[in-house]
Amino acid sequence: MGTIMILIASALFYSLIIFFICEEKSLKDENLSDIKCLVTEEINPAECFGKYNTIQYIGMYFVAVLIFSILISKYVLLPNGYGLEAIMAFTFFPALLGSLIILLVKWRFQPLIKLISSFMFGSFYMAATAIGIAIMYMLNG
């Protein structure tokens, strides 16, 4: 149980750090982001995402979490024989806690943007983790 708690904490901190780095790189300045651009202005979404490279930075976040989950699966989850409960905890707890932390950060200043960011964090974390664990289980099976 202690190992799983350490895995959850490390996944949470690692994914939050990577997400904040990627999110800050996608912002040109603190008052205008690509998501705010879509909400407040009449603009083509492809043009807005292209201007701020959101897809590129979210892709980088996805790949970073995917590699992390593959390494955790290969060196911790599979060799120790952890079951579905450990995998579910590793997949869902960091996503939920990270989404909550993102919602709490700057909630008063940019609530809609933070809401979208928290959903992006949680959904991409869960998808990358699930794919990474599935890849390792298929390769070991």
Order of alpha helices (4+ residues) and beta strands (2+ residues): alpha-alpha-alpha-alpha-alpha-alpha
